[in-house]
Amino acid sequence: MTEEEIHELVENFARGAERAQQAGVDGVEIHCAHGYLLNQFLSPYTNRRTDNYGGSMENRARIVKEIIEEIRNRVGKEFPVIMRISVDEFQETSVFPHDIPGLGLEEGTALCRYLVPFGLDAVSVSAGTYETMNTAWEPTSYEEGWKVYLAEAVKRVVDVPVFCVGTIRNPAYAEKVLKENRADAVCIARGNLADPEWCSKAAAGKEQEIRRCISCLYCMQQLTTHGHEGKPFGCAINAQAAHEIDYPRLASNGEQRKIVVVGGGPAGMEAARVLSLRNFQVILMEKGPRLGGQLLLAAKPPQKEKLLWLVEYYETILAKQKVEIRLNTEADLQAVKKEKPYSVLVTTGAVPIVPRSIPGITRENAILYTDILNGTVKLQDKRVAVVGSGMSGLETAAYLAQTGNTLDIIEMADKIGPGIGFQLLTDAKSYLSDFPVSYYPGHRLIEICSDAVIAEQEGNKVRLPADYVVLALGVRGDAALAEELKAEMSHVYVLGDAVKSGRISDAIHSAFDCGYYLR
């Protein structure tokens, strides 16, 4: 940028703040975080200028200083002006090569101390850039409040309120941060997408009814894909988020008509929630001893415990809404017909794919990933080949790595983790990097032997020693019951993985749609 362009930008920031004030907005926040333009000026990693806007810390901060001062000139002393800043870019975690260190906590706090006197009323402390995305928008593995220490460091050097962020999901934790004087305010973004009533439920002492964000990053993936097309993003566990205009309100016209929902996974639980809100009489049949379905397995790998938060939410909310839940109940045609329901929703999930054409696939040492996660098979200190590197395969590998197993991950696609979002893939591989794991992308499984697997890459066969082979080759919908019901009943709907295997978002969104539109 030329200095003339910089001066024009400063003017535009100030005019933007002035318009916000005139429109009745309560304050403005200057975005100096997450690798955006002002962050790029502040960071020695991206700012390679040699003029008045580069070099020393003060020169790199000059544009922000000028923006703060010009905003103050236009809005006066009483209008709140906040700065959001990545005080640590965590460039050491970047997967991209870099020749100059990024902004670290020591200089980040010094920048805050330097800039506050020019007219800031508060500092909102964040971290990371797009090159270190997992420290800016964290996946499930990051602990609640892990970034609070950054705000705490800034609070020690400035005399204005300091706001903190960092996957804070529970009101009790937020209160603890404030009581310990580690920050002056707690900021929550994704948590309010997952449950827009987060704050009012917390204030009313209804913490158990909060639908807590599980950090699955569906929102970020939708933002980066749909955003380029001018479409709204979304939330995996709240189908209405960013789509409120499509779902203005739930019609309360169920008239206590009876609905049977078969299957207590995410699709079944969401359908039961929505239909009970619409004044239908809902019976939810689940063959297992607890609601959750595949979520219970998905929560077993290390650092995936947050998925149980979603199960706990549904258990609480369905009980409050007086949904009749029948656990340990194997639903069949006769059991469903006996209820004489107005409608039946089948959410029986999916079963793992086992390609019978592969020699040796029925051997005792060939087992399903579900058998590992549900505890049917326990392996320790073994040589294990995991076939398939989708999330099921990688997470099962992480589970097995904890018990001393040596792992070979075989993937037919050219790259490990086909279809997995960049952030989730880097997070999974980062965890596995601490264990003896080898990857074999572009390899097709052609045979399972008693002590090895044989894979093929471009006509070349590779023999990998293996005590056990874990199959994670995807799943197929289990719609057998649905077909029986459709043959004898009307108003039968199939939802979630029973139709097509997908993510949590697919199950919940399809269930919400069905519950919203069912007539």
Secondary structure as the mmCIF struct_conf table of DSSP 4:
data_model
#
loop_
_struct_conf.conf_type_id
_struct_conf.id
_struct_conf.beg_label_comp_id
_struct_conf.beg_label_asym_id
_struct_conf.beg_label_seq_id
_struct_conf.end_label_comp_id
_struct_conf.end_label_asym_id
_struct_conf.end_label_seq_id
HELX_RH_AL_P HELX_RH_AL_P1 GLU A 3 GLN A 22
TURN_TY1_P TURN_TY1_P1 ALA A 23 GLY A 24
BEND BEND1 ASP A 26 ASP A 26
STRN STRN1 VAL A 28 CYS A 32
TURN_TY1_P TURN_TY1_P2 HIS A 34 GLY A 35
BEND BEND2 TYR A 36 TYR A 36
HELX_RH_AL_P HELX_RH_AL_P2 LEU A 37 LEU A 42
TURN_TY1_P TURN_TY1_P3 PRO A 44 THR A 46
BEND BEND3 ASP A 51 ASP A 51
TURN_TY1_P TURN_TY1_P4 ASN A 52 TYR A 53
BEND BEND4 GLY A 54 SER A 56
HELX_RH_AL_P HELX_RH_AL_P3 MET A 57 ARG A 60
TURN_TY1_P TURN_TY1_P5 ALA A 61 ALA A 61
HELX_RH_AL_P HELX_RH_AL_P4 ARG A 62 VAL A 75
BEND BEND5 LYS A 77 PHE A 79
STRN STRN2 VAL A 81 SER A 86
BEND BEND6 VAL A 87 VAL A 87
HELX_RH_3T_P HELX_RH_3T_P1 GLN A 91 THR A 93
BEND BEND7 VAL A 95 PHE A 96
BEND BEND8 ASP A 99 ILE A 100
HELX_RH_AL_P HELX_RH_AL_P5 LEU A 105 LEU A 115
HELX_RH_3T_P HELX_RH_3T_P2 VAL A 116 PHE A 118
TURN_TY1_P TURN_TY1_P6 GLY A 119 GLY A 119
BEND BEND9 ASP A 121 ASP A 121
STRN STRN3 ALA A 122 SER A 126
HELX_RH_3T_P HELX_RH_3T_P3 TYR A 130 THR A 135
TURN_TY1_P TURN_TY1_P7 ALA A 136 ALA A 136
BEND BEND10 TRP A 137 TRP A 137
TURN_TY1_P TURN_TY1_P8 THR A 140 SER A 141
BEND BEND11 TYR A 142 TYR A 142
HELX_LH_PP_P HELX_LH_PP_P1 GLU A 143 GLU A 143
TURN_TY1_P TURN_TY1_P9 GLU A 144 LYS A 147
HELX_RH_AL_P HELX_RH_AL_P6 VAL A 148 LYS A 155
TURN_TY1_P TURN_TY1_P10 ARG A 156 VAL A 157
BEND BEND12 ASP A 159 VAL A 160
STRN STRN4 VAL A 162 CYS A 164
BEND BEND13 GLY A 166 THR A 167
HELX_RH_AL_P HELX_RH_AL_P7 PRO A 171 LYS A 179
TURN_TY1_P TURN_TY1_P11 GLU A 180 ASN A 181
BEND BEND14 ARG A 182 ARG A 182
BEND BEND15 ASP A 184 ASP A 184
STRN STRN5 ALA A 185 VAL A 186
BEND BEND16 ALA A 189 ALA A 189
HELX_RH_AL_P HELX_RH_AL_P8 ARG A 190 ALA A 194
TURN_TY1_P TURN_TY1_P12 PRO A 196 GLU A 197
HELX_RH_AL_P HELX_RH_AL_P9 TRP A 198 ALA A 203
TURN_TY1_P TURN_TY1_P13 ALA A 204 GLY A 205
HELX_RH_3T_P HELX_RH_3T_P4 GLU A 207 GLU A 209
HELX_RH_AL_P HELX_RH_AL_P10 TYR A 218 HIS A 226
HELX_RH_3T_P HELX_RH_3T_P5 GLY A 227 GLU A 229
TURN_TY1_P TURN_TY1_P14 GLY A 230 GLY A 230
BEND BEND17 ALA A 236 ILE A 237
TURN_TY1_P TURN_TY1_P15 ALA A 239 ALA A 242
TURN_TY1_P TURN_TY1_P16 GLU A 244 ASP A 246
TURN_TY1_P TURN_TY1_P17 GLU A 255 GLN A 256
STRN STRN6 LYS A 258 VAL A 262
BEND BEND18 GLY A 265 GLY A 265
HELX_RH_AL_P HELX_RH_AL_P11 PRO A 266 LEU A 277
TURN_TY1_P TURN_TY1_P18 ARG A 278 ASN A 279
STRN STRN7 GLN A 281 MET A 285
BEND BEND19 LYS A 287 ARG A 290
TURN_TY1_P TURN_TY1_P19 LEU A 291 GLY A 293
HELX_RH_AL_P HELX_RH_AL_P12 GLN A 294 ALA A 298
TURN_TY1_P TURN_TY1_P20 ALA A 299 ALA A 299
BEND BEND20 LYS A 300 PRO A 301
TURN_TY1_P TURN_TY1_P21 PRO A 302 GLN A 303
TURN_TY1_P TURN_TY1_P22 GLU A 305 LYS A 306
HELX_RH_AL_P HELX_RH_AL_P13 LEU A 307 LYS A 320
TURN_TY1_P TURN_TY1_P23 GLN A 321 LYS A 322
STRN STRN8 GLU A 324 ARG A 326
BEND BEND21 ASN A 328 ASN A 328
HELX_RH_AL_P HELX_RH_AL_P14 LEU A 333 LYS A 338
TURN_TY1_P TURN_TY1_P24 GLU A 339 GLU A 339
BEND BEND22 TYR A 342 TYR A 342
STRN STRN9 SER A 343 VAL A 346
STRN STRN10 ALA A 350 PRO A 352
TURN_TY1_P TURN_TY1_P25 ARG A 356 SER A 357
BEND BEND23 ILE A 358 ILE A 358
TURN_TY1_P TURN_TY1_P26 PRO A 359 THR A 362
BEND BEND24 ARG A 363 ARG A 363
TURN_TY1_P TURN_TY1_P27 GLU A 364 ASN A 365
STRN STRN11 ALA A 366 LEU A 368
HELX_RH_AL_P HELX_RH_AL_P15 TYR A 369 LEU A 373
TURN_TY1_P TURN_TY1_P28 ASN A 374 GLY A 375
BEND BEND25 THR A 376 VAL A 377
BEND BEND26 ASP A 381 ASP A 381
STRN STRN12 ARG A 383 VAL A 387
BEND BEND27 GLY A 390 GLY A 390
HELX_RH_AL_P HELX_RH_AL_P16 MET A 391 ALA A 401
TURN_TY1_P TURN_TY1_P29 GLN A 402 GLY A 404
STRN STRN13 THR A 406 GLU A 411
BEND BEND28 MET A 412 GLY A 417
TURN_TY1_P TURN_TY1_P30 PRO A 418 GLY A 419
HELX_RH_AL_P HELX_RH_AL_P17 PHE A 422 LEU A 432
TURN_TY1_P TURN_TY1_P31 SER A 433 ASP A 434
BEND BEND29 PHE A 435 PHE A 435
STRN STRN14 VAL A 437 PRO A 441
TURN_TY1_P TURN_TY1_P32 GLY A 442 GLY A 442
STRN STRN15 ARG A 444 ILE A 448
BEND BEND30 SER A 450 ASP A 451
STRN STRN16 ALA A 452 GLN A 457
TURN_TY1_P TURN_TY1_P33 GLU A 458 GLY A 459
STRN STRN17 ASN A 460 PRO A 465
BEND BEND31 ASP A 467 ASP A 467
STRN STRN18 TYR A 468 LEU A 471
STRN STRN19 VAL A 475 GLY A 477
HELX_RH_AL_P HELX_RH_AL_P18 ALA A 480 GLU A 488
BEND BEND32 SER A 490 HIS A 491
STRN STRN20 VAL A 492 VAL A 494
HELX_RH_3T_P HELX_RH_3T_P6 GLY A 496 ALA A 498
TURN_TY1_P TURN_TY1_P34 VAL A 499 VAL A 499
BEND BEND33 LYS A 500 LYS A 500
HELX_RH_AL_P HELX_RH_AL_P19 ILE A 504 TYR A 517
#
